[in-house]
Amino acid sequence: MKRNHIFFIVIILFSLNVKAQDITDKQILKHIKGKEIEWITDENNLAKVKMKSTKKWGVYNIDAYYDLDEAVIDFDEVVAPKFDSIGWFKNMEPFTIVKIKKKYGILLNPYEIHDAAERANCIYDAIKMKEVDDRFYALVKQNEKWGLVDWFEDVVLVDPTFDNPEDVPLVWIEGWAKDMFVASKKKLKADILIFDESNGDGVFKARKKATKKWGMYQSLGENDLTTLIPAKYDSIRFFGYNSKYTAVYNKGKVGMHLSYWSYNENTKLSVPCIYEDYKNFDADGVLKLAMKKDGKWGWVNWLTGKEESEFKYETLDDLPYPYYKQAIWIED
Protein backbone atom coordinates (compact mmCIF):
# COMPACT_ATOMS: atom_id res chain seq x y z
CA MET A 1 0.00 0.00 0.00
CA LYS A 2 1.31 3.41 -0.95
CA ARG A 3 2.28 5.89 1.75
CA ASN A 4 -0.28 8.50 0.62
CA HIS A 5 -3.07 5.87 0.85
CA ILE A 6 -2.07 5.02 4.42
CA PHE A 7 -2.02 8.71 5.29
CA PHE A 8 -5.51 9.14 3.82
CA ILE A 9 -6.90 6.21 5.89
CA VAL A 10 -5.36 7.61 9.07
CA ILE A 11 -6.98 10.98 8.38
CA ILE A 12 -10.38 9.30 7.95
CA LEU A 13 -10.04 7.32 11.19
CA PHE A 14 -8.93 10.43 13.05
CA SER A 15 -11.92 12.35 11.70
CA LEU A 16 -14.34 9.60 12.79
CA ASN A 17 -12.79 9.55 16.27
CA VAL A 18 -13.20 13.34 16.56
CA LYS A 19 -16.80 13.03 15.47
CA ALA A 20 -17.41 10.31 18.10
CA GLN A 21 -16.13 12.67 20.73
CA ASP A 22 -18.30 15.52 19.52
CA ILE A 23 -21.32 14.31 21.53
CA THR A 24 -21.16 16.64 24.50
CA ASP A 25 -22.58 16.46 28.00
CA LYS A 26 -24.88 19.27 26.97
CA GLN A 27 -26.35 17.12 24.19
CA ILE A 28 -26.76 14.18 26.55
CA LEU A 29 -28.47 16.33 29.19
CA LYS A 30 -30.85 17.74 26.62
CA HIS A 31 -31.75 14.25 25.44
CA ILE A 32 -32.16 12.84 28.95
CA LYS A 33 -33.86 16.02 30.26
CA GLY A 34 -31.18 16.51 32.86
CA LYS A 35 -29.63 19.58 34.47
CA GLU A 36 -26.21 18.27 35.62
CA ILE A 37 -24.11 15.20 34.88
CA GLU A 38 -21.20 13.61 36.73
CA TRP A 39 -19.46 10.67 35.09
CA ILE A 40 -18.59 7.92 37.55
CA THR A 41 -14.85 7.33 37.71
CA ASP A 42 -13.62 4.01 36.29
CA GLU A 43 -17.15 2.97 35.31
CA ASN A 44 -17.71 2.89 31.55
CA ASN A 45 -20.83 4.78 30.48
CA LEU A 46 -22.17 5.23 34.04
CA ALA A 47 -23.11 8.72 35.14
CA LYS A 48 -24.97 10.46 37.95
CA VAL A 49 -27.55 12.84 36.52
CA LYS A 50 -29.53 15.60 38.19
CA MET A 51 -32.91 15.90 36.53
CA LYS A 52 -34.13 19.30 35.37
CA SER A 53 -37.73 18.89 36.55
CA THR A 54 -37.19 17.47 40.06
CA LYS A 55 -33.61 18.58 40.85
CA LYS A 56 -33.03 15.00 42.07
CA TRP A 57 -30.07 12.75 41.26
CA GLY A 58 -30.18 9.31 39.72
CA VAL A 59 -27.74 6.98 37.99
CA TYR A 60 -27.86 6.09 34.30
CA ASN A 61 -26.03 3.84 31.88
CA ILE A 62 -25.47 6.10 28.88
CA ASP A 63 -24.23 5.03 25.46
CA ALA A 64 -23.59 8.04 23.19
CA TYR A 65 -22.05 7.72 19.74
CA TYR A 66 -22.34 8.73 16.09
CA ASP A 67 -23.81 6.39 13.54
CA LEU A 68 -22.37 7.98 10.43
CA ASP A 69 -23.59 11.58 10.75
CA GLU A 70 -26.42 10.86 13.18
CA ALA A 71 -25.96 11.22 16.96
CA VAL A 72 -27.27 8.25 18.92
CA ILE A 73 -27.86 8.56 22.69
CA ASP A 74 -29.21 5.51 24.49
CA PHE A 75 -29.68 5.41 28.26
CA ASP A 76 -31.01 3.05 30.92
CA GLU A 77 -32.04 4.03 34.44
CA VAL A 78 -29.91 2.26 37.06
CA VAL A 79 -31.05 4.22 40.12
CA ALA A 80 -34.24 6.27 40.00
CA PRO A 81 -33.70 10.04 40.38
CA LYS A 82 -34.99 10.61 43.92
CA PHE A 83 -31.93 11.71 45.91
CA ASP A 84 -30.45 15.12 46.72
CA SER A 85 -27.01 13.53 46.53
CA ILE A 86 -25.78 10.06 45.72
CA GLY A 87 -22.50 8.25 46.10
CA TRP A 88 -21.28 5.27 44.12
CA PHE A 89 -19.59 1.94 44.74
CA LYS A 90 -15.83 1.51 44.65
CA ASN A 91 -13.40 -1.15 45.78
CA MET A 92 -16.16 -3.77 46.03
CA GLU A 93 -18.07 -1.83 48.70
CA PRO A 94 -21.51 -3.38 49.31
CA PHE A 95 -23.35 -0.09 49.82
CA THR A 96 -23.05 3.65 49.31
CA ILE A 97 -24.62 6.69 50.97
CA VAL A 98 -27.50 8.78 49.63
CA LYS A 99 -29.24 11.90 50.92
CA ILE A 100 -32.76 13.35 50.93
CA LYS A 101 -33.60 16.63 52.73
CA LYS A 102 -30.49 16.65 54.93
CA LYS A 103 -31.06 13.03 55.99
CA TYR A 104 -28.89 10.12 54.89
CA GLY A 105 -29.63 6.55 53.94
CA ILE A 106 -27.96 3.37 52.67
CA LEU A 107 -28.15 2.41 49.00
CA LEU A 108 -27.39 -1.21 48.18
CA ASN A 109 -25.83 -2.23 44.88
CA PRO A 110 -28.65 -1.78 42.31
CA TYR A 111 -27.10 -4.41 40.03
CA GLU A 112 -27.63 -7.00 42.79
CA ILE A 113 -30.76 -5.65 44.55
CA HIS A 114 -33.48 -4.67 42.09
CA ASP A 115 -35.35 -2.43 44.55
CA ALA A 116 -32.23 -0.85 46.07
CA ALA A 117 -33.48 2.72 45.62
CA GLU A 118 -36.83 1.93 47.25
CA ARG A 119 -35.08 0.31 50.22
CA ALA A 120 -32.87 3.34 50.89
CA ASN A 121 -34.34 4.81 54.08
CA CYS A 122 -32.98 8.34 54.56
CA ILE A 123 -33.56 8.88 58.29
CA TYR A 124 -30.05 9.42 59.71
CA ASP A 125 -28.19 12.64 60.48
CA ALA A 126 -24.94 11.09 59.23
CA ILE A 127 -23.56 7.72 58.09
CA LYS A 128 -20.00 6.45 58.11
CA MET A 129 -18.80 3.30 56.39
CA LYS A 130 -16.12 1.27 58.17
CA GLU A 131 -14.28 -1.83 56.95
CA VAL A 132 -12.64 -4.20 59.44
CA ASP A 133 -11.35 -7.68 58.59
CA ASP A 134 -13.14 -7.68 55.21
CA ARG A 135 -16.47 -6.79 56.81
CA PHE A 136 -18.30 -3.54 56.19
CA TYR A 137 -20.16 -1.71 58.95
CA ALA A 138 -22.64 1.19 58.78
CA LEU A 139 -22.24 3.65 61.67
CA VAL A 140 -25.23 5.99 61.93
CA LYS A 141 -25.92 9.22 63.80
CA GLN A 142 -29.25 10.25 65.27
CA ASN A 143 -29.94 13.00 67.81
CA GLU A 144 -26.21 13.72 68.17
CA LYS A 145 -25.45 10.09 69.13
CA TRP A 146 -23.85 7.26 67.16
CA GLY A 147 -24.97 3.67 66.74
CA LEU A 148 -24.76 0.81 64.25
CA VAL A 149 -27.20 -0.69 61.75
CA ASP A 150 -27.09 -3.79 59.60
CA TRP A 151 -26.54 -2.22 56.18
CA PHE A 152 -28.38 -4.99 54.33
CA GLU A 153 -31.39 -5.57 56.57
CA ASP A 154 -31.55 -2.00 58.02
CA VAL A 155 -31.82 -3.52 61.51
CA VAL A 156 -30.53 -1.45 64.43
CA LEU A 157 -27.68 -3.46 65.95
CA VAL A 158 -26.48 -0.85 68.44
CA ASP A 159 -28.79 1.94 69.53
CA PRO A 160 -27.40 5.45 68.95
CA THR A 161 -26.08 6.12 72.47
CA PHE A 162 -22.39 6.87 71.83
CA ASP A 163 -20.81 10.33 71.53
CA ASN A 164 -18.20 9.19 69.00
CA PRO A 165 -18.44 6.68 66.13
CA GLU A 166 -15.09 5.18 67.21
CA ASP A 167 -16.68 4.03 70.48
CA VAL A 168 -19.50 2.03 68.88
CA PRO A 169 -18.96 -1.75 69.15
CA LEU A 170 -18.85 -3.39 65.74
CA VAL A 171 -21.59 -5.98 66.11
CA TRP A 172 -22.07 -8.55 63.35
CA ILE A 173 -24.99 -10.92 62.84
CA GLU A 174 -25.51 -13.55 60.17
CA GLY A 175 -28.70 -13.45 58.14
CA TRP A 176 -30.16 -16.55 59.83
CA ALA A 177 -29.99 -14.83 63.24
CA LYS A 178 -31.77 -11.59 62.26
CA ASP A 179 -35.26 -12.48 63.50
CA MET A 180 -33.88 -13.95 66.71
CA PHE A 181 -31.74 -10.85 67.21
CA VAL A 182 -34.67 -8.46 66.77
CA ALA A 183 -36.98 -10.49 69.03
CA SER A 184 -34.36 -10.89 71.79
CA LYS A 185 -33.34 -7.23 71.71
CA LYS A 186 -36.97 -6.17 72.10
CA LYS A 187 -37.77 -8.72 74.80
CA LEU A 188 -34.72 -7.84 76.89
CA LYS A 189 -35.15 -4.08 76.32
CA ALA A 190 -31.50 -3.98 75.32
CA ASP A 191 -29.60 -1.36 73.36
CA ILE A 192 -26.70 -3.65 72.37
CA LEU A 193 -26.54 -7.38 71.56
CA ILE A 194 -23.25 -9.09 70.75
CA PHE A 195 -23.20 -12.70 69.53
CA ASP A 196 -20.49 -15.18 70.46
CA GLU A 197 -19.13 -15.87 67.00
CA SER A 198 -16.73 -18.56 68.19
CA ASN A 199 -19.40 -21.21 68.77
CA GLY A 200 -22.47 -20.24 66.71
CA ASP A 201 -24.94 -21.75 69.18
CA GLY A 202 -27.10 -18.69 69.71
CA VAL A 203 -25.19 -17.33 72.71
CA PHE A 204 -25.01 -13.56 73.05
CA LYS A 205 -24.48 -10.88 75.66
CA ALA A 206 -26.91 -7.98 75.92
CA ARG A 207 -26.84 -4.61 77.64
CA LYS A 208 -30.04 -3.40 79.28
CA LYS A 209 -31.01 0.01 77.95
CA ALA A 210 -32.20 1.32 81.32
CA THR A 211 -29.39 0.08 83.61
CA LYS A 212 -26.47 -0.25 81.14
CA LYS A 213 -25.72 -3.62 82.76
CA TRP A 214 -24.72 -6.70 80.76
CA GLY A 215 -26.13 -10.21 80.92
CA MET A 216 -25.58 -13.35 78.84
CA TYR A 217 -28.28 -15.35 77.07
CA GLN A 218 -28.92 -18.16 74.64
CA SER A 219 -31.64 -18.19 72.03
CA LEU A 220 -32.27 -20.90 69.47
CA GLY A 221 -35.44 -19.30 68.10
CA GLU A 222 -37.58 -16.17 68.29
CA ASN A 223 -39.56 -17.43 71.31
CA ASP A 224 -36.72 -19.30 73.03
CA LEU A 225 -34.57 -17.34 75.48
CA THR A 226 -32.43 -18.69 78.35
CA THR A 227 -30.63 -16.49 80.86
CA LEU A 228 -27.06 -17.73 81.32
CA ILE A 229 -25.85 -14.78 83.42
CA PRO A 230 -28.25 -12.13 84.77
CA ALA A 231 -27.81 -8.51 83.66
CA LYS A 232 -25.90 -7.25 86.70
CA TYR A 233 -22.43 -6.53 85.33
CA ASP A 234 -20.50 -3.72 83.67
CA SER A 235 -18.96 -6.20 81.25
CA ILE A 236 -18.81 -9.96 80.67
CA ARG A 237 -16.47 -12.31 78.82
CA PHE A 238 -17.86 -15.16 76.75
CA PHE A 239 -17.28 -18.69 78.00
CA GLY A 240 -14.38 -20.58 76.50
CA TYR A 241 -14.86 -24.04 75.01
CA ASN A 242 -16.31 -26.30 77.76
CA SER A 243 -15.35 -23.70 80.39
CA LYS A 244 -16.89 -24.10 83.83
CA TYR A 245 -16.80 -20.34 84.50
CA THR A 246 -16.10 -16.96 82.94
CA ALA A 247 -15.03 -13.50 84.04
CA VAL A 248 -17.53 -10.75 84.91
CA TYR A 249 -16.70 -7.17 85.88
CA ASN A 250 -18.17 -4.48 88.10
CA LYS A 251 -16.64 -1.11 88.99
CA GLY A 252 -13.32 -2.12 87.47
CA LYS A 253 -13.06 -5.34 89.52
CA VAL A 254 -13.33 -8.89 88.25
CA GLY A 255 -15.12 -11.97 89.57
CA MET A 256 -16.16 -15.37 88.19
CA HIS A 257 -19.59 -16.66 87.17
CA LEU A 258 -20.30 -20.37 86.81
CA SER A 259 -21.50 -21.89 83.57
CA TYR A 260 -25.22 -22.53 83.15
CA TRP A 261 -24.51 -25.56 80.95
CA SER A 262 -22.45 -27.19 83.73
CA TYR A 263 -24.45 -26.18 86.80
CA ASN A 264 -28.00 -25.40 85.57
CA GLU A 265 -30.04 -23.92 88.43
CA ASN A 266 -26.94 -23.81 90.64
CA THR A 267 -25.15 -21.38 88.35
CA LYS A 268 -24.12 -18.25 90.24
CA LEU A 269 -21.43 -15.64 90.84
CA SER A 270 -18.98 -17.95 92.59
CA VAL A 271 -16.11 -15.45 92.98
CA PRO A 272 -17.17 -11.89 93.90
CA CYS A 273 -16.05 -8.90 91.84
CA ILE A 274 -13.36 -7.72 94.25
CA TYR A 275 -10.19 -8.64 92.35
CA GLU A 276 -8.00 -6.62 90.00
CA ASP A 277 -6.90 -9.34 87.58
CA TYR A 278 -6.89 -13.09 87.06
CA LYS A 279 -5.02 -15.92 85.38
CA ASN A 280 -6.05 -19.52 84.71
CA PHE A 281 -3.54 -22.33 85.19
CA ASP A 282 -3.47 -26.01 84.30
CA ALA A 283 -2.16 -27.77 87.40
CA ASP A 284 -1.63 -31.39 86.36
CA GLY A 285 -4.86 -31.42 84.37
CA VAL A 286 -6.91 -29.47 86.92
CA LEU A 287 -7.95 -25.89 86.15
CA LYS A 288 -6.92 -23.54 88.96
CA LEU A 289 -7.37 -19.82 89.33
CA ALA A 290 -4.92 -17.13 90.43
CA MET A 291 -6.29 -13.67 91.23
CA LYS A 292 -4.83 -10.31 92.11
CA LYS A 293 -5.99 -8.25 95.09
CA ASP A 294 -4.42 -5.04 96.42
CA GLY A 295 -1.58 -5.53 93.97
CA LYS A 296 -0.71 -9.04 95.20
CA TRP A 297 -1.42 -12.48 93.76
CA GLY A 298 -3.00 -15.51 95.42
CA TRP A 299 -5.04 -18.64 94.69
CA VAL A 300 -8.85 -18.69 94.69
CA ASN A 301 -11.18 -21.66 94.45
CA TRP A 302 -13.27 -20.78 91.39
CA LEU A 303 -16.17 -23.05 92.44
CA THR A 304 -16.62 -21.74 95.99
CA GLY A 305 -14.83 -18.39 96.00
CA LYS A 306 -12.64 -19.45 98.92
CA GLU A 307 -9.16 -17.88 98.99
CA GLU A 308 -6.74 -20.79 99.09
CA SER A 309 -3.56 -18.84 99.85
CA GLU A 310 -2.34 -15.57 101.25
CA PHE A 311 -2.29 -12.62 98.87
CA LYS A 312 1.33 -11.62 99.30
CA TYR A 313 2.98 -12.58 96.01
CA GLU A 314 4.31 -9.81 93.76
CA THR A 315 4.18 -11.75 90.48
CA LEU A 316 2.54 -14.86 89.08
CA ASP A 317 5.97 -16.54 89.04
CA ASP A 318 6.18 -16.06 92.81
CA LEU A 319 3.03 -18.08 93.47
CA PRO A 320 3.60 -21.43 95.23
CA TYR A 321 2.29 -24.59 93.56
CA PRO A 322 -1.50 -24.86 94.20
CA TYR A 323 -1.74 -28.06 96.21
CA TYR A 324 -5.28 -27.36 97.40
CA LYS A 325 -8.11 -29.54 96.14
CA GLN A 326 -10.17 -27.91 93.42
CA ALA A 327 -13.60 -29.53 93.24
CA ILE A 328 -15.43 -29.33 89.91
CA TRP A 329 -18.99 -30.25 90.87
CA ILE A 330 -21.26 -28.71 93.48
CA GLU A 331 -22.07 -31.26 96.18
CA ASP A 332 -25.74 -31.85 96.92
C-alpha positions in Angstrom: 0.0 0.0 0.0 1.3 3.4 -0.9 2.3 5.9 1.8 -0.3 8.5 0.6 -3.1 5.9 0.8 -2.1 5.0 4.4 -2.0 8.7 5.3 -5.5 9.1 3.8 -6.9 6.2 5.9 -5.4 7.6 9.1 -7.0 11.0 8.4 -10.4 9.3 7.9 -10.0 7.3 11.2 -8.9 10.4 13.0 -11.9 12.3 11.7 -14.3 9.6 12.8 -12.8 9.6 16.3 -13.2 13.3 16.6 -16.8 13.0 15.5 -17.4 10.3 18.1 -16.1 12.7 20.7 -18.3 15.5 19.5 -21.3 14.3 21.5 -21.2 16.6 24.5 -22.6 16.5 28.0 -24.9 19.3 27.0 -26.3 17.1 24.2 -26.8 14.2 26.5 -28.5 16.3 29.2 -30.9 17.7 26.6 -31.8 14.3 25.4 -32.2 12.8 28.9 -33.9 16.0 30.3 -31.2 16.5 32.9 -29.6 19.6 34.5 -26.2 18.3 35.6 -24.1 15.2 34.9 -21.2 13.6 36.7 -19.5 10.7 35.1 -18.6 7.9 37.5 -14.9 7.3 37.7 -13.6 4.0 36.3 -17.2 3.0 35.3 -17.7 2.9 31.6 -20.8 4.8 30.5 -22.2 5.2 34.0 -23.1 8.7 35.1 -25.0 10.5 38.0 -27.6 12.8 36.5 -29.5 15.6 38.2 -32.9 15.9 36.5 -34.1 19.3 35.4 -37.7 18.9 36.5 -37.2 17.5 40.1 -33.6 18.6 40.8 -33.0 15.0 42.1 -30.1 12.7 41.3 -30.2 9.3 39.7 -27.7 7.0 38.0 -27.9 6.1 34.3 -26.0 3.8 31.9 -25.5 6.1 28.9 -24.2 5.0 25.5 -23.6 8.0 23.2 -22.0 7.7 19.7 -22.3 8.7 16.1 -23.8 6.4 13.5 -22.4 8.0 10.4 -23.6 11.6 10.7 -26.4 10.9 13.2 -26.0 11.2 17.0 -27.3 8.2 18.9 -27.9 8.6 22.7 -29.2 5.5 24.5 -29.7 5.4 28.3 -31.0 3.0 30.9 -32.0 4.0 34.4 -29.9 2.3 37.1 -31.0 4.2 40.1 -34.2 6.3 40.0 -33.7 10.0 40.4 -35.0 10.6 43.9 -31.9 11.7 45.9 -30.4 15.1 46.7 -27.0 13.5 46.5 -25.8 10.1 45.7 -22.5 8.2 46.1 -21.3 5.3 44.1 -19.6 1.9 44.7 -15.8 1.5 44.6 -13.4 -1.1 45.8 -16.2 -3.8 46.0 -18.1 -1.8 48.7 -21.5 -3.4 49.3 -23.4 -0.1 49.8 -23.1 3.6 49.3 -24.6 6.7 51.0 -27.5 8.8 49.6 -29.2 11.9 50.9 -32.8 13.3 50.9 -33.6 16.6 52.7 -30.5 16.7 54.9 -31.1 13.0 56.0 -28.9 10.1 54.9 -29.6 6.5 53.9 -28.0 3.4 52.7 -28.1 2.4 49.0 -27.4 -1.2 48.2 -25.8 -2.2 44.9 -28.6 -1.8 42.3 -27.1 -4.4 40.0 -27.6 -7.0 42.8 -30.8 -5.6 44.5 -33.5 -4.7 42.1 -35.3 -2.4 44.6 -32.2 -0.9 46.1 -33.5 2.7 45.6 -36.8 1.9 47.2 -35.1 0.3 50.2 -32.9 3.3 50.9 -34.3 4.8 54.1 -33.0 8.3 54.6 -33.6 8.9 58.3 -30.1 9.4 59.7 -28.2 12.6 60.5 -24.9 11.1 59.2 -23.6 7.7 58.1 -20.0 6.4 58.1 -18.8 3.3 56.4 -16.1 1.3 58.2 -14.3 -1.8 56.9 -12.6 -4.2 59.4 -11.4 -7.7 58.6 -13.1 -7.7 55.2 -16.5 -6.8 56.8 -18.3 -3.5 56.2 -20.2 -1.7 58.9 -22.6 1.2 58.8 -22.2 3.6 61.7 -25.2 6.0 61.9 -25.9 9.2 63.8 -29.3 10.2 65.3 -29.9 13.0 67.8 -26.2 13.7 68.2 -25.5 10.1 69.1 -23.8 7.3 67.2 -25.0 3.7 66.7 -24.8 0.8 64.3 -27.2 -0.7 61.7 -27.1 -3.8 59.6 -26.5 -2.2 56.2 -28.4 -5.0 54.3 -31.4 -5.6 56.6 -31.5 -2.0 58.0 -31.8 -3.5 61.5 -30.5 -1.4 64.4 -27.7 -3.5 66.0 -26.5 -0.9 68.4 -28.8 1.9 69.5 -27.4 5.5 69.0 -26.1 6.1 72.5 -22.4 6.9 71.8 -20.8 10.3 71.5 -18.2 9.2 69.0 -18.4 6.7 66.1 -15.1 5.2 67.2 -16.7 4.0 70.5 -19.5 2.0 68.9 -19.0 -1.7 69.2 -18.8 -3.4 65.7 -21.6 -6.0 66.1 -22.1 -8.5 63.3 -25.0 -10.9 62.8 -25.5 -13.5 60.2 -28.7 -13.5 58.1 -30.2 -16.6 59.8 -30.0 -14.8 63.2 -31.8 -11.6 62.3 -35.3 -12.5 63.5 -33.9 -13.9 66.7 -31.7 -10.8 67.2 -34.7 -8.5 66.8 -37.0 -10.5 69.0 -34.4 -10.9 71.8 -33.3 -7.2 71.7 -37.0 -6.2 72.1 -37.8 -8.7 74.8 -34.7 -7.8 76.9 -35.2 -4.1 76.3 -31.5 -4.0 75.3 -29.6 -1.4 73.4 -26.7 -3.7 72.4 -26.5 -7.4 71.6 -23.2 -9.1 70.8 -23.2 -12.7 69.5 -20.5 -15.2 70.5 -19.1 -15.9 67.0 -16.7 -18.6 68.2 -19.4 -21.2 68.8 -22.5 -20.2 66.7 -24.9 -21.8 69.2 -27.1 -18.7 69.7 -25.2 -17.3 72.7 -25.0 -13.6 73.1 -24.5 -10.9 75.7 -26.9 -8.0 75.9 -26.8 -4.6 77.6 -30.0 -3.4 79.3 -31.0 0.0 77.9 -32.2 1.3 81.3 -29.4 0.1 83.6 -26.5 -0.2 81.1 -25.7 -3.6 82.8 -24.7 -6.7 80.8 -26.1 -10.2 80.9 -25.6 -13.3 78.8 -28.3 -15.3 77.1 -28.9 -18.2 74.6 -31.6 -18.2 72.0 -32.3 -20.9 69.5 -35.4 -19.3 68.1 -37.6 -16.2 68.3 -39.6 -17.4 71.3 -36.7 -19.3 73.0 -34.6 -17.3 75.5 -32.4 -18.7 78.3 -30.6 -16.5 80.9 -27.1 -17.7 81.3 -25.9 -14.8 83.4 -28.3 -12.1 84.8 -27.8 -8.5 83.7 -25.9 -7.2 86.7 -22.4 -6.5 85.3 -20.5 -3.7 83.7 -19.0 -6.2 81.3 -18.8 -10.0 80.7 -16.5 -12.3 78.8 -17.9 -15.2 76.7 -17.3 -18.7 78.0 -14.4 -20.6 76.5 -14.9 -24.0 75.0 -16.3 -26.3 77.8 -15.4 -23.7 80.4 -16.9 -24.1 83.8 -16.8 -20.3 84.5 -16.1 -17.0 82.9 -15.0 -13.5 84.0 -17.5 -10.8 84.9 -16.7 -7.2 85.9 -18.2 -4.5 88.1 -16.6 -1.1 89.0 -13.3 -2.1 87.5 -13.1 -5.3 89.5 -13.3 -8.9 88.2 -15.1 -12.0 89.6 -16.2 -15.4 88.2 -19.6 -16.7 87.2 -20.3 -20.4 86.8 -21.5 -21.9 83.6 -25.2 -22.5 83.2 -24.5 -25.6 81.0 -22.4 -27.2 83.7 -24.5 -26.2 86.8 -28.0 -25.4 85.6 -30.0 -23.9 88.4 -26.9 -23.8 90.6 -25.2 -21.4 88.4 -24.1 -18.3 90.2 -21.4 -15.6 90.8 -19.0 -18.0 92.6 -16.1 -15.5 93.0 -17.2 -11.9 93.9 -16.1 -8.9 91.8 -13.4 -7.7 94.3 -10.2 -8.6 92.3 -8.0 -6.6 90.0 -6.9 -9.3 87.6 -6.9 -13.1 87.1 -5.0 -15.9 85.4 -6.0 -19.5 84.7 -3.5 -22.3 85.2 -3.5 -26.0 84.3 -2.2 -27.8 87.4 -1.6 -31.4 86.4 -4.9 -31.4 84.4 -6.9 -29.5 86.9 -8.0 -25.9 86.1 -6.9 -23.5 89.0 -7.4 -19.8 89.3 -4.9 -17.1 90.4 -6.3 -13.7 91.2 -4.8 -10.3 92.1 -6.0 -8.2 95.1 -4.4 -5.0 96.4 -1.6 -5.5 94.0 -0.7 -9.0 95.2 -1.4 -12.5 93.8 -3.0 -15.5 95.4 -5.0 -18.6 94.7 -8.9 -18.7 94.7 -11.2 -21.7 94.5 -13.3 -20.8 91.4 -16.2 -23.1 92.4 -16.6 -21.7 96.0 -14.8 -18.4 96.0 -12.6 -19.5 98.9 -9.2 -17.9 99.0 -6.7 -20.8 99.1 -3.6 -18.8 99.9 -2.3 -15.6 101.2 -2.3 -12.6 98.9 1.3 -11.6 99.3 3.0 -12.6 96.0 4.3 -9.8 93.8 4.2 -11.7 90.5 2.5 -14.9 89.1 6.0 -16.5 89.0 6.2 -16.1 92.8 3.0 -18.1 93.5 3.6 -21.4 95.2 2.3 -24.6 93.6 -1.5 -24.9 94.2 -1.7 -28.1 96.2 -5.3 -27.4 97.4 -8.1 -29.5 96.1 -10.2 -27.9 93.4 -13.6 -29.5 93.2 -15.4 -29.3 89.9 -19.0 -30.2 90.9 -21.3 -28.7 93.5 -22.1 -31.3 96.2 -25.7 -31.9 96.9 
